[in-house]
Amino acid sequence: MLFLVAALLLLGIVLGAVAHAPLGFTLVAGAVIAAWLAVFAVREHLGRRRGTPAS
């Protein structure tokens, strides 16, 4: 229960910070995070296909 409260508090802080950031910055930051997650997903997929953990 305490974990849930802490997670919701952190989410509120992050969303509050994004609400006050300029729209251009928010979009660029979102694109960078999406690209980072895409690269991570591809590396994990390729690592599992080879049978070795991605380094």
Residue pairs with C-beta under 8 A, 6 or more apart in sequence:
18 26
21 29
43 54
44 54
46 54
47 53
47 54
